């Protein structure tokens, strides 16, 4: 019988000023990558999803409530409305 391991991911609430933030900037702001260049690379390598869908647009405008997943972390965008 297979063994299932339950993993709990804590959601990071990332507050941003303005109505949106570009995807690569969010990864950098949340300290999940060291630079904007690295953020663009992991997006190109299909390692990032937005609201459950793999995202390839580095400058995708994320709005309030969007959820970004990368490297076992989940970030909820908390933007000004």
C-alpha positions in Angstrom: 0.0 0.0 0.0 1.5 3.4 -1.0 2.3 5.9 1.7 1.1 9.5 1.2 2.9 12.3 2.8 0.8 15.3 3.6 2.7 18.6 3.0 1.3 21.8 4.3 2.3 25.0 2.5 2.1 28.2 4.4 0.7 31.0 2.3 2.8 34.1 2.1 0.7 37.3 2.0 2.7 39.8 0.0 1.5 43.4 0.2 2.2 45.5 -2.8 1.6 49.2 -3.5 -0.5 50.0 -6.5 -3.2 47.9 -8.2 -0.8 45.3 -9.6 2.7 43.9 -9.7 4.6 42.2 -12.5 5.3 38.5 -11.9 9.1 38.7 -12.0 9.1 41.6 -9.6 6.9 39.7 -7.1 9.3 36.8 -7.0 12.1 39.2 -6.2 10.1 41.2 -3.6 9.1 38.0 -1.8 12.8 37.0 -1.7 12.2 33.7 -3.6 15.0 34.6 -6.1 18.1 36.7 -5.8 17.6 38.9 -8.8 15.2 40.0 -11.5 17.3 38.0 -14.0 16.9 34.8 -11.9 13.2 35.5 -11.7 12.9 35.8 -15.4 14.9 32.6 -15.9 12.7 30.4 -13.5 9.6 31.8 -15.3 11.0 30.8 -18.7 11.8 27.4 -17.3 8.1 26.8 -16.5 8.7 26.7 -12.8 6.1 29.3 -11.8 2.3 29.0 -11.8 -0.3 31.7 -11.3 -3.7 30.6 -9.9 -2.8 27.0 -10.7 -1.7 27.5 -14.3 2.0 27.5 -15.5 2.9 31.1 -16.4 5.4 32.1 -19.0 4.8 35.9 -19.2 7.5 37.5 -17.0 5.6 40.8 -16.9 2.1 39.3 -16.2 0.3 41.8 -14.1 -0.8 40.2 -10.9 -3.8 41.7 -9.1 -5.2 41.4 -5.6 -6.0 37.8 -4.7 -3.8 36.1 -7.3 -1.8 33.2 -6.0 1.7 32.5 -7.3 3.4 29.1 -6.7 7.1 28.6 -6.9 9.7 26.3 -5.2 7.1 24.9 -2.8 6.0 28.3 -1.7 2.7 30.1 -2.4 2.3 33.8 -2.4 -1.1 35.6 -2.3 -0.9 39.1 -3.8 -2.4 41.7 -1.4 -2.6 44.8 -3.7 -4.3 48.1 -3.1 -7.8 48.1 -4.6 
